[in-house]
Amino acid sequence: MSFFPPSQDHNSNVGGFIVGLITVAFTACLELISFPHVKRVLSEPGGKRLYLTALFYNGLNNLVLGPVIWLVAVGLMCRPDLPTMSDRVFSTMGLLLVHSLGYYAAHAAMHRPELFRYHALHHRFHTHVTPFAANCVTVVEYLIAYMLPFVVGIFCFRPDRLALLRAVCTISVNNILIHTPILSEPAEKYLPWVFVGTHDHLEHHSQLTTKYAAP
């Protein structure tokens, strides 16, 4: 999945912002589909304030922090266009692997008492979860758990811009899907157990001490 032709300038400074816009739009669409769950969040004590906070952090993380990190990563760390599709696939898969492991480690660490304050905002979506919860995380969590694994992966595998784009889109979409409660039942029914489904992650939100991985 790519949004840019291979011939586009390697140092594009708009890619991160476009990805952020698409992420917010995709999340908003799933939020509309999940409206019964949104109403439950809003009906909880402090729910309206929490929902406004989620909107704020979705904007900050997707439209400000993400694009800035994209600009730095593409400009300073990514390679020019890789020569073959196999090179690009290898770099993309490497990024996905590093990010999966890095996110798991950072997420599990943030459930320790001394670090949970950086993750507590996300778990204010406890009983009821909506897609906007996916990126309702503090700046510390966003930088450490969401972005740092990408930086490490870029350093290890030196992808080009398109390989990075594919990895970012894959992880971003899956992060939103596991916070979409209407997908919980079909995920539990049809998704192989080796993958992290929506039902798994919603269990994590309700219990806190299990299933730290994400797909």
N, C-alpha and C positions, 0 to 999 in steps of 0.2 A: 504494500500500500504506500503510494508516494503522491505528494502534491506538487512536486517540482520536476521539470524535465532535467535530464543529466547535463544539459548544456548550460544551465543557469550558473551564474557566478558562484564559485566555491565559498566566497565570503559573504553570502547573502545575510542581511541583517533583519530580514522579515520573517524567516521561517519559524522562529520560536513564537512570534506573536500570532501568526496564522494558526499554528498548532494550538495555542492557547485559546483563540477564538473558537476554533472547531470544538475543542474540549468543553468549553462553557456552553456552546449551543447544543452539543450532544447530551450533556448533563441535563440541561433545561428540558429537552424533549423527554428524557426518561423521567424527569421530575413530574412533568405533566401526566405521564402515564401512571405514575405512582401517587397520584393526588390523594387517595384515601389515607396513605401513610403520612403524607405531608400534613393533612388535617389533624392526624393524631399527634404529630410533633407539636403543631401550633396550639393544640388544646392542653398540653402539659403545662404545669407551672414553669414559667420562664421560657416557654417554648418559642414565643414570638421573638424574644431577644436572641435566643440561640439560633433561630433561623436567619435573622439579620446578620449575625456573626458569621454564619456559614456562607452567606452571599458575599460578605466582605472578603473572607479568606479565599474563596474561589476566584474572585477578581484579582486579589493581590498575588496569589501564588501562580495563577495561570497567565495573567496578562502583564505582570510586572517582573516578578522574580524569575519565572521560567524563561521568558524571552531574553533577559539579561544574561542568564547562564548559557543559554543557547548561543548567543552572540560570542561570548568568550570561548566556549567550547569549540564552535565551528571555526572561529578565527585563529585560535592559537593551538588547538590540539588535533583537530580532524585532518586527515590527509586529503589531497585533491582526489578527483574521481578515481575510484579503484578501477583497474584495467579489465576485470572480468566479473561476471555475475557470481561465480563461485567465491571470489574474494569478498564480495559484498555480502553474500549469504553467510559466510564464515564470520565476518565481523558482526553482523546483526545477531547471529546466534550467540556469539561470545558476549555481546552486550547484554542480551537477555539473561544469560546464565549468571554473569557477574551481578546484575541488578537483582535477580531473584535471591541470590545468596546474601548480598549486601543488605537488601531490605529486610530479609528475615532476621539477620543479626541485629540490625539497628532497632527493628520493631520489638524484638524480644528484650533487648537491653532497656528500652523505654518502658517496659512493664516492671522493671525493678523499682522499688520504692523511691530511691534517690533520684531517678530520672523520670518518673511517671508524670511529674508536673508539666513536662514538655509534650506529653501525649494525652493529657487529661481532656483537653478540649475535644479531641476527636471522639472520645468515649462519653461525652455528654449525650451523644446519640447512642443511647443504651437500650432502652426498651423498643423504641421505634427508630428506624434508620431510613434515610432517603438518599437518592443519588448525590445530592449536594454534600453529603457527609464525606464523600470520597476525598475531596480536597479541602475539607474544613480541618486544617491542621495548622499548628503554630509555625512561625517562620523557622524556628529551630528544627522542628520535625521535618518540615518540607526540605530544608537544606541537607539535613543529615540522612534521613531515611529515603527521601524521594530523589534528590539530586546527586548526593555524593556517590552512590553506587554507579550512576552514569559516568561521572568524572573518572572513577577508578576503571570502569570498563573501557572508556575512551583511551585512557593511558595504556591499558593492556593490549587492546586490539586495534587501535588506530583506525577507526572506521572513516569512511568519507561521509559527507553530509546526508546522502540518501540512506546509507546503512543506519546512521543515527536516527534519521527520521522514522524509519520503519520500526526500530526498536522502541522509540519514544511513543509512537502511536499504538503499538501493540500493548505496551504496559499501561498506558493511559486509559485505553478502552477497557481493558480487563479490570483495572482499579475501579472504574465507575460501575461496571457490570456486577461486581461482587457487593456493591452497596445498593443494588436495585432489588428490593424485596420481592417484587412480582416474579423474579427469576429464580427464587429459592426452590420452589417445588420442582420445576422442570430440570434445574441443575442437579438436584438430589436424585431425580429419577433417571436422567439420561447421561449425565457427565461421569466419565470413568473416575474411580476413586482416587487415582493418582493425581488428578487435578484438584485445584482449590476452587470449589464452587461457591456460589452465593450463600447456600445453606451453611457451608463451613464458616464463612466469614461472619455471617449473622450470629452464629453460635459463639464465635469469638467476642463479638460485641456484647452479648448477653452474659458470658461467663468470665471473660477477661483473661483467664489463665490457660487458654488452650488455643491451638491452631493459629500460630503467628505468621504463617506463610501467606503469600499472595501469588496468583497465577502469573 
